[in-house]
Amino acid sequence: MTQTPLHHFSAAQLRESFVKGEYTAVAIAEYFLKRIEQHNQQLGAFLSILGPRMLLKAEALDRKRAHNKPLGRLAAVPVAIKDNMHIAQEITSCGSKFLHNYRAPFEATAVRLLEEEDALITGKTNLDEFAMGSSNEHSAYFNAHNPWDLGCTPGGSSGGSAAAVSARLSLIATGSDTGGSIRQPAGFCGVVGYKPTYGRVSRYGLVAFGSSLDQIGPFATSVEDIALTMETIGRHCPLDSTSLDLPAESYHLGTDLKDIKIGIPRHFLENLKPEAKKHFEDNLQILRSLGATTVDINLDILKYSIAVYYILATAEASTNLARFDGIRYGLRAKDAKTLDEVYELSRKEGFGREVKKRIMLGTYVLSAGYQDAFYKKAQKVRTLMIEAFDQAFASCDAVAMPVAPSSAFPLQSINDPLEMYLQDIFTIPANLAGLPAISVPSGFDARNMPLGLQLIGPQMCDVPLIQYAHAFEQATQLTRKIPPLFDGLTS
């Protein structure tokens, strides 16, 4: 009987096999490190690989099991960390030259919780610089590639994490989602990506982009593994003032949607291209076959979400990135002779073009004479969007939308920044309203590239939303598919 390759396991299955003694943690660690070594050069998913750290943890886990000590819920499961989250004493580059030498002095809460549950941290994944981008083309180091077509983007900004999970170089990865940076890459790469309710997962140790929008969440190969990860990281953190003081949740997953109402914002979706529209309608039929009722809802105000987001997010980014001054940490320009030159030249050399553009835009909308015209008005429209969602959820349990207007596009194919920003038209609203949202694989387009269905729930309804996604996943069985280029046995 042929033994199942380890990269075909889900995280839950791999943990169970380790607990039963079918594999050692060291064997699991070596297997996935070998896969990363074989594939990362062409995939560009990892910026750094933490092999020695991973093997030391694996050895400790094997001793723990040998002494019959309790094992964590992620015992021996390989987990990759987006490189804007701190791992103590490891480099956190944020995909930027500015932080190429910054070694984190403390651990992000999410990373600490993962390690406490015995996860094996594989490495730090690639991203758009400071999480600013939708294609991973703005990494200061190298592009990440889509495992289904290496000529295409894996999405952004968490493209490295999505690519790593899609290619099964890691079974779980963390991402940060400011305007869709978990869900869009998950949709493009054919994996599950989850953005929790704002505050459900601590942001302590996450390098800030837009503080009122950022949220840490997981990528995984199945909804069950998303639930497993959320049970681990979805905990209150006293070090984060925005962390919700709620008890940890348990995720009991079902396979039907009986008596569930799914809201469809048809007017907001009316410009979908024919292929995408047909695919979305097919997805709705699957939801109905599971017992759900679909109802039309009015979310027309979401057409302003791109404009509102790029005012608020850039304003917060310009404030958050002011700390990168060449003085306290990170890059310092060698040619600077005065204090002003230290600031100016360090930022000129350290920041990439997209980051500079967003800092300038954010500084402009916060400047005297323009704050009322742009920033304060955007905040008012954001409030109206939150109210529109509240009204919608009075008549439905969740909202369904596509994840993106299309499947993954070829690298370097979108040069117009406005066209690139529109890639996030369906994901940004959940961030503006602080809502939980999940991307689940929903099929393939004519180019055989993955597509995703997005479900959005009311605030703090993380458990029901994941249950709905699990029912859809069980009906489609699409999360079992592995990109053919990366399904070979690890030698």
N, C-alpha and C positions, 0 to 999 in steps of 0.2 A: 504493500500500500504506500503510495507516494505521500510524503509529508507536506502539509500545507506550508508554503513560504510565509515567513513571519510578516512580510509587508501586506499579506492578504488578510491578516487579522484586524479586527477592530480593537480599539484600546481596551474595551471591556473584556473581550476574548483573550487578549494578550495577558492582561493582569490575571485572569482566571487560570491560564496555563502556567504562569509563573507560580501562583499560589499553590497549585497542585503539584509543583515540582517537575513539570514536563520540560521546562527550560530554566536555566540559571539567568540571573540578571546580567551577568557578565557576557553570556552568549548573546543575549538580546542587544546589549549595548554594542558589542563588536559587530553584530549583523548590520545594525542601522548606521554605525560609523562607516562601515564598508560601503554601504549604499550611497552615503553622502560623498565619500571619496570617489566613487565611480562616476557619479552623475552631476555633482555640483558645478563642475567647470562649465558644462554646456548649459546648465539650468540657471546658474547665478542666484540660487535661492538663499544661500548663507553668506554673510559677511565674515563670520568667524565661527569656528568649530571648537567646541569645548570637550575634546576627546578625553584628556587626562581626568578632568573633573567628573565626566560622565562615568568613566570606568571606576574611579574611586567610590562614587556613590553606589554603583552596581555591586562592587565587592562588599560594601557595608550592608547592602540589601540581602545578599546571599547569606551573610553571617546572621543577619536578623531572622531570616526564614529558618536557618539551621537551628537557631535557639528558640524556635516557636514563639517569637514575639509578634504582636499584632502588626499587620501590614496595612499601609495606607491604601486609599481607594484608587490611587493611580500607580500602585507599586509596579516598577519595572516598565512603565509606559514612557516611550520617548516623546518629549515635548520640546518644541522649538520656541524661542522667545524673540519677538520683534525687537529690533535694535534701537528702540527708543524707551525701553524699560530696563531698569537697573538690575544687574546681578552683581552682588558685592565683589569688589576687586577685579572685575572684568571690564573691558572697554565697552562704553556706550557711545557709539558714533553718531546715532540718528541719521545715518547715511550721508553725513556731512564731513567735509574736510576740517571744519571748525573744531570738531570733537574727535579727530583721529587719534588723539593721545589721552582722552579723558577716561580715567579708570574710576568707576563708581565706588564711593565710599560706603554705600549702604544698599540694601536689597529692597526692591519694589515689593509691596505687600502681596500682590498677585503671585509673584515668583516665590516668595517665602511660603505661601500657602500651598503651592504646587509641590515644592520640595518637602514640606512637612507631610504631604500625602504620598511621599516616596516616588515622585516622578523623576525620570532621568532627563536632565536638561542637555539637549544635543548641541545647541549653539545659538547664535544671534542672526536673525534673518534680515534680508535686504529690504529696503524701503525707499520711497521718494524722500528726498532730504527734508528732515524735520516733519515728515508725514504730509508734505504738501505736494499732492499730485494724484492723478487717477490712472497712471500707466506704469509706474516704477521706472520711467525714463529719466527721472530727476534725481536718481541716486548719484552721489558724487563719485562712486567707485565703478560700478558696472551695472548693466541692465539685468534684471531678472527676466526669465522667459516662460511662456506658457507651456506646460508639459504636453498639452494636446497638439500644439503647433509651435515649434521653437521660434518661428518668425513672428509670432504674435505676442502682445502684451499679456502678462498675468493679471493686469489690473493694478490699482494702487489705492492708497499708498502701501498697504500691507501685502504687496505682490509676492515678496519672498516667502512669507508665511503660507500664503495660499498655494504657491508652487511647490513648497516643501511637502505639504500635506497631500496635494494632488498626485505628486510623483511618489508618494509613500516613502519619502526620506525621513519623515517623522509622522506619527499617527495623530498628534495634536499640535497645534501652534497657537500662540497668542497674537492678537492684532490690536490695534487701536482704531476706533471708528469715530471720525469727526464729522464726516459728511457722506459716509458710505464706504469707508476704507477697509472694512471687513466684508461687507455684503457684496460689493461689486467684484472684488477679486475672487471671492468664493463662487459667485455666479460664473465668472469667466473661466475658472479652473475646474468646475464640476465637483466642488466639495460643499460642505455645510458651513456657513458662517453666521455668527450670532452677535448682535449688538444688544446688550442688556438695557433695562431701564437705567436712565442716568442716575448714578449713585449706588447702583446695586453692586458694582465691583469697584473697589478702592482704586483711585488714581495715584495714590502715594507711590513715588518712584517711577512714574511715567513722565517723560519730558513733555511739558505742556506746549500745545499748539493753540487751540481755542478752548479755554478752560470750561466754558459753559456748554461745550459741545462734545469734548473728548470723552470716550468711554472705552475701557478695555473689554475685550471679549475673545472667545475661542473660535478657531477653525478645527474641524474634525472630519473624519470620513463617514460619520453617521450622526444622526440626531441623538441617539443614545449616548454617544461619547460627548456631545455638547452638554447634555444634561449632567453627565458625570463630572465634567470640568466645572460647570456652574455650581454644582454642589460643593465643589472645592473652593472656588475663588469668590463666590457670591456671599461674602461675609462682611459684617460691619468692621470698619477700621477707624479707631480713634485718632489716627494720624492724618486723616482726610476729612476736612470740615464738610465736604459734600457727600460723604458716605452715608447711606441710609441706615438708620439704626433699626434693622429688622432681623428677626431670627433667620438662621440658615434654612434653606428650603429643600424639600425632597421632591424629586421629579418622578411621578408614577405615569408611565407612558401607555396610551391606549392605541387602538387601531381604527376607530371610527369617529365621525364628526356629527353624530346624531344630535339634533336640536341646536346646532351651532349655526349662527348667521355670519356670513362673510360679506363685508361691504365692498362694493366695486365703484370707484370714482370714475365713471365712464367718460365724462366730459374732460377730465384731466388727462385721460389716456387716448383721446380721440386722434392724436397725431401719430400714433404708433404705425410703423410700416406694416404692410399686409402680412408678411411672414410672421413678424413678432405678434401681431394681433391674433392671428389664427392660433399660434402656439399658446398664447395666454388664454384664449377661449377654450382650448383643449384642456388646459390645466384646471379651469373652472369646472369643466364637466367631470373631471376626476374628483374634485372636492364635493360636487353634488352627489356623485355615485357613493361617496362615503357617508352620506346623510346630511351634508350641510345644505343650507338654503342661502342663495346669493341675493343680495338686495342692493339697489342703486343708492349711492350716497353722494352728497355734494361736498367736494373738496376742491372746488375750482380755484380757491385762493392759493393753492399750492403752486400755481403757475408763477408766483412771485418768489418762490423759495430760493432759486439760484441767486437772484439779486440780493435778497435779504442775507443769505448765507455768506456771500463774498464781501458784504460790508461788515457783518459781525465777526466772522472768522478772521478776516485780515486785521481788523481792529484789535482783536484779542492777541493775534500773533505778533503784531508790532509791539505790544506791551510785554508779552512773555519773552520775546527774543531780545529785548533791550539788555537783558543780563549778559548776553554774549558780547563782551566788550574788550576781550584780549587781555584783561587784567587778572581776573580771578581763576579762570581755567580755560582749557582749550588752546586754540591757535593764537600766537602773538606774532605780529608782523616783525620780521627781523630788521627791516629798513626804517622802522619808525624811530624818530628822534625826539618827538614831543608827545605829550599826553594826547593831544588831539589826533596826531598821526597814529598812535597806538589804536585808538578807537576806529578811525577811518580805514586805515590799511588792513587791520586785522579782519574787519567785516568785509572789506573788498575782496581779500584773498580767501576768506573762510566760507562765505555764503555763496551758493549757486544762484543762477539767474532767476529761477522761479521763486526762491525764498526772498531775494531782494525785491522782486516785483510785488510780492504780497506785503512785505514790510512797508514799502512805499505807499501802497494803496491804503493800508491800515492806518498809517500815520496821517495820510491826507484826510480820511473820513473822521478822524478824531481831532483834527486841527481846528483852531478858532475860526468861527464863521461857517464851518461845514458840519460840525457835530450835530446841530439841530436838523439840518437839511438831509443828512444821510444816516448817521448812527442812531439817533433817537427815533427817527421815523422807521428805521428797520426794526427796532425793538418793538414798536407799536404793531407793526405788521406781524412780527413773530407772535405776539400775544393773540392776535386775531386767528392765526393758524392753530394755536393751541386750543382756542375756543371752538374752531371748526372741527378739530378731531374729537373734542368732548361731545359735540352735537352728533357727530357720526357714530361714536361708540354708544350713544343712547339707543341706536337701532341695530347695532351689530356687535359681534364679539371680537372680530379682527377685520383688518383691511387687507385686501390682496392687490398686489401690483407686480409688474415685471421688476427685476432687479436693475436692469439697464436697457437702453433703447435697442441694443443689438448685442451680439456675441463679441468675443474678444477681437479687437482690430489689430492689423499689422503694426509692428513697431515703426515709429517715425512717420506714420501715415496721417496723423492729425497735427497740423502745424498752427491752426487757428486756435488761440487760447479759449475763445468763447465756445467753440465746438467741443473742445476738451472738457470745459466746465459742465456742459450739458450732458456729459456722460453720467453725472450724478443727480440728474433731475428727479429720479424716483427714490433715491436713497436719502437725500438731504432732509426731507420733511421730518423723518423720525428723529433726527438729531436736534432740529430746531424745537421740537415738542418734547424731547426727553423720553421718547417712547421705546419700548423693546421691539426689535425687528429681526427677522431671520431670513436668510437666503438658503433655499433648498434646491438641489439639482432637479430640473424639470424636463430635460430632454436635450436634443441637439438640433442645430439648424442645418441648412442645406450644405454647409461646409464641414459638417460633422464636428462643430465646435459647441461646447456646453452652453446651456441657457439655464437661468435660475428663476424660481418663483419666490417672491418676497411676501411675507406675512408680517403685518404690523399690529401690535396689540396695545391696549390701554396701559398707562403707567402702572408698574408693579404687578402686572399680569404676566410675568415671565414664565411661570409654570404652565398655565393654560396654552400660551403661545407655542411653547416647545412641544406640548402634547399634540396640538393641531399639525405642526410640522412633521412630527413623527408619523402620524396617521397618513399624511400625504406621501411621505418617504416609503412607508411599507407598501402602499398601493403601487408605486412606480418602480421600486427596487433599483433606482439609478445610482445610488451612492456606492453600489458594489463595483461600478465600472472604474477601471484603472487605465490611464493613458497607455496605449500599446508600446510607446517608446520606452516606458519605465516599468513594464511588467515582467521583464526578464529576471531570472534567478540571480541572486547575489552570489558571486563566486567566492 
